Amino acid sequence: MKKYPLYQHANIPTLKELVAFCAREYGNKPAFQYSVRKTDFVIDYIQFKSEIEALGTYLLSCGYQNSHIAVYGENSYFWILTHFSVTCGRNVIVPIDKELSSEQIAALLKDSECVAIVYSDTYADVIHEIQSMELEIDYINMNTMPILVHQGTELVRQGNRDFLDLDIGKADLASIVYTSGTTGKSKGVMLTHYNFCSCMRGACENVL
């Protein structure tokens, strides 16, 4: 079998540096396109970075520092924004499988020691069931995300650099992803920033 050379890509160690790299390299090119109630939205790389910084600044201002925060919902721009804003603020994201029951989700929230869960309104009924279990956890509806981004933007404009100046190490924990649990109890797999970035680089080296 013929061996083809790998495509060369920058060795980026953290998700925060990845966001900065993409903003520099791709600027105003579209990063995400999505529709809400027949209205189309296009987010470029610079705006994506800006909104990550805004939401990340807001979360830090609320006291979420070195915290575990779950994200629960369908694939969406706000899901992605939550993931990067949490991880790039030296917090840890815990993605929750949307097919799980409220009891299973509550168990994972306890096991992962989450202090907050960001959720889509699509699954508000499940969240209401979890709230009735009286967990010591904060609930953040994705519908409020534009407001939170605006508040974070104002904090940055006023000189808050807590998020912007935060150093992230490649060995810092970024995410806890739970296994399907098909052969037993679900187990949390700990992934660092470099775990994500090395997989990204490996994929890009093989696909143009």
Secondary structure, 3 states (H helix, E strand, C coil): CCCCCCCCCCCCCCHHHHHHHHHHHHCCCEEEEEEECCEEEEEEHHHHHHHHHHHHHHHHHCCCCCCEEEEECCCCHHHHHHHHHHHCCCCEEEEECCCCCHHHHHHHHHHCCEEEEEECHHHHHHHHHHHCCCCCCEEEEHHHHHHHHHHHHHHHHCCCCCCCCCCCCCCCEEEEEECCCCCCCCCEEEEEHHHHHHHHHHHHHHCC
